[in-house]
């Protein structure tokens, strides 16, 4: 077991034992987030993907982060789906989406505000990563992340905020403002999820 994975395991064991108080977050995109570290521009989370977890109806899976991402798959298989976009000028045909800005608040509400920018988007080839593999993504690149196959997966995500960048999503052309909510799990739900993650990490290490 390498140092990064060992440190992650220590953090998770502290949560599972009750030594560290932390609540998992149900993300509008349909995964659970364990926010392990927030320190200035740096952040570290564990994301948990299950086949029966679904995104909120108003949450677009196509998004771009305001931060650089490095994601290590702890177990399972995850698909990163890049999306190429081209701005569409006023009066030009072919727009498929409007660009929205995502403004996140401390109470868990995300305001998704339309911008004047219309784009034509095309999906690129999917990049599949399995347990032990790492992929990176620059700030501002549109993509979607999805569980690959029926088995659960988890990723260890390192983020580094980039000054001047905003969180963005691609939405419908009608430009309607929307809201989504990041909801906290209770302590029991969080502890159960962490125990499950630890068991699956162990199984991945033995495989």
C-alpha positions as CSV (number, residue, x, y, z in Angstrom):
1,X,0.0,0.0,0.0
2,X,1.5,3.3,-1.0
3,X,1.7,6.4,1.2
4,X,-1.3,8.3,-0.4
5,X,-3.6,5.3,0.0
6,X,-2.3,4.7,3.5
7,X,-3.1,8.3,4.5
8,X,-6.5,8.0,3.0
9,X,-7.2,4.9,4.9
10,X,-6.1,6.5,8.2
11,X,-8.6,9.4,7.5
12,X,-11.4,7.0,6.7
13,X,-10.7,4.8,9.8
14,X,-10.9,7.9,12.0
15,X,-14.4,8.7,10.6
16,X,-15.5,5.1,10.9
17,X,-14.4,4.9,14.6
18,X,-16.0,8.2,15.5
19,X,-12.7,9.9,16.2
20,X,-13.4,12.4,13.4
21,X,-16.8,13.9,12.9
22,X,-17.6,14.3,9.3
23,X,-20.9,14.0,7.3
24,X,-21.0,12.6,3.8
25,X,-22.7,14.9,1.2
26,X,-25.2,13.7,-1.3
27,X,-24.1,15.5,-4.5
28,X,-26.8,16.6,-7.0
29,X,-24.9,14.6,-9.7
30,X,-25.7,11.4,-7.9
31,X,-22.7,10.4,-5.9
32,X,-21.6,10.7,-2.2
33,X,-18.8,13.0,-1.3
34,X,-16.6,12.7,1.7
35,X,-14.8,16.1,2.1
36,X,-11.5,15.1,3.8
37,X,-9.6,18.3,3.5
38,X,-10.3,22.0,2.7
39,X,-7.2,24.1,3.0
40,X,-7.0,27.4,1.0
41,X,-7.1,26.5,-2.7
42,X,-6.5,22.8,-2.0
43,X,-9.2,20.2,-1.5
44,X,-9.3,16.4,-1.1
45,X,-12.5,14.3,-1.3
46,X,-13.5,10.7,-1.7
47,X,-16.4,10.2,-4.2
48,X,-18.6,7.1,-3.9
49,X,-20.5,5.9,-7.0
50,X,-23.3,3.4,-6.7
51,X,-25.5,2.1,-9.6
52,X,-28.7,3.0,-7.7
53,X,-27.7,6.6,-6.9
54,X,-29.3,9.1,-9.4
55,X,-28.7,12.7,-10.2
56,X,-31.3,15.4,-9.4
57,X,-33.5,16.2,-12.5
58,X,-32.2,19.7,-12.7
59,X,-28.5,18.8,-12.4
60,X,-26.7,18.7,-15.7
61,X,-24.0,16.0,-15.9
62,X,-22.0,18.1,-18.3
63,X,-19.9,20.5,-16.2
64,X,-16.5,22.2,-16.0
65,X,-14.6,22.8,-12.7
66,X,-13.0,26.0,-11.5
67,X,-10.2,23.8,-10.2
68,X,-7.6,21.4,-11.6
69,X,-8.5,17.8,-10.8
70,X,-6.5,14.7,-10.2
71,X,-8.6,11.6,-9.5
72,X,-7.3,8.2,-8.4
73,X,-9.7,5.3,-8.6
74,X,-9.7,3.4,-5.3
75,X,-11.8,0.5,-6.6
76,X,-14.3,-0.2,-9.4
77,X,-14.4,1.4,-12.9
78,X,-15.1,5.1,-13.7
79,X,-15.7,6.7,-17.1
80,X,-14.6,10.3,-17.7
81,X,-16.5,11.6,-20.7
82,X,-14.9,14.7,-22.3
83,X,-17.1,17.2,-24.1
84,X,-15.8,19.5,-26.9
85,X,-17.5,22.8,-27.2
86,X,-17.5,25.6,-29.8
87,X,-19.1,29.0,-29.2
88,X,-22.1,29.8,-31.5
89,X,-22.5,33.4,-32.6
90,X,-25.8,35.3,-32.5
91,X,-28.0,34.2,-35.3
92,X,-25.9,31.2,-36.1
93,X,-27.6,27.8,-36.1
94,X,-26.4,24.6,-34.5
95,X,-26.3,25.5,-30.8
96,X,-26.9,22.5,-28.6
97,X,-26.5,24.0,-25.1
98,X,-26.4,27.2,-23.1
99,X,-23.5,27.8,-20.6
100,X,-24.5,28.3,-17.0
101,X,-22.5,29.5,-14.0
102,X,-22.8,27.5,-10.8
103,X,-22.7,29.5,-7.6
104,X,-22.4,27.3,-4.5
105,X,-23.5,28.6,-1.1
106,X,-22.5,27.3,2.4
107,X,-26.0,26.1,3.1
108,X,-25.6,23.5,0.3
109,X,-27.7,25.3,-2.4
110,X,-26.2,25.7,-5.8
111,X,-27.7,28.5,-7.9
112,X,-27.3,27.6,-11.7
113,X,-27.5,30.9,-13.5
114,X,-27.7,31.2,-17.3
115,X,-25.1,33.2,-19.3
116,X,-25.5,34.6,-22.8
117,X,-23.0,32.1,-24.2
118,X,-24.4,29.4,-26.5
119,X,-22.3,26.5,-27.7
120,X,-22.3,23.5,-29.9
121,X,-21.1,20.4,-27.9
122,X,-19.8,17.1,-29.1
123,X,-18.8,14.2,-26.9
124,X,-15.3,12.9,-27.1
125,X,-14.1,9.3,-26.6
126,X,-14.7,8.0,-23.0
127,X,-11.6,7.4,-20.8
128,X,-12.2,4.4,-18.6
129,X,-10.1,4.1,-15.4
130,X,-10.0,1.1,-13.1
131,X,-8.8,0.6,-9.5
132,X,-5.3,2.0,-9.0
133,X,-5.3,4.2,-12.0
134,X,-5.3,8.0,-12.0
135,X,-6.6,10.6,-14.5
136,X,-6.3,14.3,-14.5
137,X,-8.5,17.2,-15.8
138,X,-7.6,20.8,-16.3
139,X,-9.9,23.6,-15.0
140,X,-12.5,24.7,-17.5
141,X,-12.7,21.5,-19.5
142,X,-16.3,20.2,-19.9
143,X,-16.9,16.6,-19.0
144,X,-19.1,14.1,-17.3
145,X,-18.2,11.4,-14.8
146,X,-20.1,8.1,-14.7
147,X,-19.9,4.7,-13.1
148,X,-18.7,2.2,-15.7
149,X,-20.6,-1.0,-15.3
150,X,-22.9,-2.3,-12.4
151,X,-20.2,-2.5,-9.7
152,X,-19.6,0.4,-7.3
153,X,-16.6,2.6,-7.5
154,X,-14.8,5.2,-5.5
155,X,-12.3,7.9,-6.4
156,X,-9.8,10.0,-4.3
157,X,-10.0,13.5,-5.8
158,X,-7.4,16.2,-5.4
159,X,-8.5,19.7,-6.4
160,X,-6.5,22.9,-6.8
161,X,-8.6,26.1,-7.4
162,X,-7.5,28.3,-10.3
163,X,-8.0,32.1,-9.7
164,X,-10.5,33.7,-12.1
165,X,-12.2,30.4,-13.0
166,X,-15.9,29.7,-12.3
167,X,-17.8,26.4,-12.0
168,X,-19.8,25.9,-15.2
169,X,-22.4,23.5,-16.6
170,X,-24.1,23.0,-19.9
171,X,-27.9,23.2,-19.9
172,X,-30.9,23.8,-22.1
173,X,-31.1,26.6,-24.6
174,X,-34.1,28.2,-22.9
175,X,-31.8,29.7,-20.2
176,X,-34.0,29.1,-17.2
177,X,-32.2,29.6,-13.8
178,X,-32.3,26.6,-11.6
179,X,-31.3,25.4,-8.1
180,X,-29.9,22.1,-6.8
181,X,-29.1,21.1,-3.3
182,X,-26.2,19.2,-1.7
183,X,-27.7,17.4,1.3
184,X,-25.8,16.1,4.3
185,X,-26.1,12.5,5.4
186,X,-26.5,11.7,9.1
187,X,-23.7,10.2,11.1
188,X,-25.0,6.7,10.9
189,X,-25.3,6.8,7.1
190,X,-21.8,8.3,6.8
191,X,-20.2,5.7,9.1
192,X,-21.9,2.8,7.1
193,X,-20.7,4.3,3.9
194,X,-17.1,4.6,5.2
195,X,-17.1,1.0,6.5
196,X,-18.2,-0.1,3.0
197,X,-15.4,1.9,1.4
198,X,-12.8,0.4,3.7
199,X,-13.9,-3.2,2.9
200,X,-13.8,-2.5,-0.8
201,X,-10.4,-0.9,-0.6
202,X,-9.2,-4.0,1.2
203,X,-10.7,-6.3,-1.5
204,X,-9.1,-4.2,-4.2
205,X,-5.7,-4.5,-2.5
206,X,-6.1,-8.3,-2.3
207,X,-7.1,-8.7,-5.9
